Amino acid sequence: MCRSKSPPIRFDRDPFLGVTFAATSVSISVAVLKELGVLDGKEGTTILGAAVVDDVLAVLILSLMISLFGNEVSGGGNHASTSLAVSLTIQLAFFIALYFVVKWLVPHLMSVGNALLVPTSVTLMSLVICFGLSYLADMIGLSAVIGAFFAGIAVGQTDYHEIIDEHIQPIGNAVFIPVFFVSIGLNMSFKGFLSDFWFIVVITIAAILTKLIGAGIGARMVGFSWLSGYEIGAGMVSRGEMALIIAQIGYQGKLLSENRYSAVITAIILTTLIAPILLRHAVKRMKLSEAS
């Protein structure tokens, strides 16, 4: 008796929205907190620490999802034909090796770069480390952003991070950042945009409330006041560049469907615009409470 073939199991891409909105924009929160003069306060340092942890976890979950469900993002390398167990073992070994790379190898390479009689040799060495780790991450089936992310952490722990930041920023502003935003814009489509209006409204409200309430209650549970919790929650709302990067990688890896891409990018932009307003309001209420 012939049995009909069941349809192939397909990963539901909607859960990827959770990964996209898990990230927090450290740069935007820091800029607002610094402008308001509360960056060094208890709430400011908590926001900064929590935002960094958020981004690390979001990047790790992103790489796991790409490894399991999004082989297209890395160009279909040899890892696509290996078993899941072998792939995960190799990737675990990569993360273990990253610890030694961050702690010992990168500082040594930066010292070697500093000893070379070449203009901006330290900056060139940091780019070599960045591209090298990105390539290795991509080879074993992880997202290249994992390698770049940990390369940045490693270089940031060395004595040369201020020089590198000064040299890299103009390159980023002139080349990499414009290219990144152009690539996002090229994939956006406003066809059927009005039909997604309520979807955009819902995920924007959800993105704001999940951080505002979740982080606020979490802060309250560890001893902060409700006003402090409100400030911490408001500081975590902005998604900014990290969410855009995750959305772009997810779209390329077929984890974010084409008909949801434009709506998700719009929601990310909206949360990024609303977050500073909420944070200013929270800080203002906190200062009024302390003054009374």
Salt bridges, closest charged atoms under 4 A:
GLU35 OE2 - ARG280 NH2 3.10
ASP54 OD2 - LYS211 NZ 2.29
